[in-house]
């Protein structure tokens, strides 16, 4: 899947797929979905950043936060970087404190 330019927002809806730009922080004290910073959503995880393990851990963590299986999340780029883009197929819920609006202005 080709990466998408999200133009100063951290997310975009592509049908029922949520495309997210992530600013990851490995080796954090706790797993957390934080506030957006520029065009990225800050996500911290406790995992070590070795050979993509922190990204795998983050995908598992975000799967729970969005109410989907880990296989419903695709890492478009950034597997071994703090800058990532993810595609989440049909998220069933939204993490606390994060707001998404559809193109019509309705919150998801």
C-alpha positions in Angstrom: 0.0 0.0 0.0 1.3 3.4 -0.9 1.7 6.0 1.9 -0.8 8.9 1.9 0.0 12.6 2.5 -2.4 13.6 5.2 -1.9 17.4 4.8 -1.5 18.7 8.4 -3.9 16.3 10.1 -3.0 13.0 11.8 -5.7 10.9 10.2 -7.9 10.4 7.2 -10.8 8.0 6.4 -10.4 5.9 3.3 -13.9 4.3 3.3 -14.0 2.2 6.4 -10.2 2.3 6.9 -8.7 4.8 9.3 -5.3 6.0 8.0 -3.1 7.3 11.0 0.2 9.1 11.1 1.9 8.0 14.3 4.8 9.5 16.4 5.9 6.6 18.4 7.8 6.6 21.7 9.3 3.3 22.7 10.6 2.4 26.2 7.9 4.6 27.8 6.8 4.1 31.4 3.3 3.1 30.2 1.4 2.3 27.0 -0.7 5.3 26.0 -2.5 7.1 23.1 -1.7 10.7 23.7 -2.7 13.9 21.9 -1.8 14.8 18.3 1.4 16.7 17.6 1.3 18.4 14.3 0.2 15.8 11.7 1.0 12.8 14.0 -0.8 11.1 16.8 1.6 10.5 19.7 1.6 6.9 21.0 3.9 5.6 23.7 4.7 1.9 24.4 6.8 0.1 27.0 8.5 -2.1 24.4 12.2 -1.9 23.4 12.9 -0.6 19.8 14.7 -3.6 18.5 14.1 -5.1 15.0 10.6 -3.7 14.8 9.5 -5.3 18.1 8.2 -2.0 19.5 6.1 -1.6 16.3 4.6 -5.1 16.7 3.9 -4.3 20.3 2.3 -1.0 19.3 0.1 -2.7 16.7 -1.2 -5.1 19.4 -1.8 -2.3 21.8 -3.6 -0.2 19.2 -5.7 -3.2 18.1 -7.1 -3.3 21.7 -7.6 0.5 21.8 -9.5 0.5 18.5 -11.4 -2.8 19.1 -10.0 -4.7 16.2 -7.6 -7.7 15.7 -3.9 -7.1 15.1 -4.3 -8.4 11.6 -6.7 -5.5 10.9 -3.8 -3.0 11.2 -1.3 -2.6 8.4 2.0 -0.7 8.9 2.4 1.3 5.7 5.8 2.7 6.7 7.9 3.2 9.7 8.3 -0.3 11.0 11.7 0.5 12.5 11.2 4.3 12.9 9.3 6.5 15.3 7.4 8.0 12.3 4.8 5.6 11.1 1.7 5.4 9.0 -0.9 2.8 9.9 -4.2 1.6 8.2 -6.8 0.3 10.6 -9.7 -1.6 9.0 -13.1 -0.8 10.4 -12.2 0.4 13.9 -15.0 -0.4 16.4 -14.0 2.1 19.1 -11.8 5.1 19.6 -9.2 5.6 22.4 -10.2 8.0 25.2 -9.3 11.6 24.5 -8.9 11.1 20.7 -11.5 12.7 18.4 -12.0 11.9 14.7 -14.4 13.7 12.5 -15.7 12.4 9.2 -15.8 14.5 6.0 -19.3 15.6 6.9 -18.2 17.0 10.3 -19.7 14.1 12.3 -17.5 12.5 14.9 -16.7 8.8 14.5 
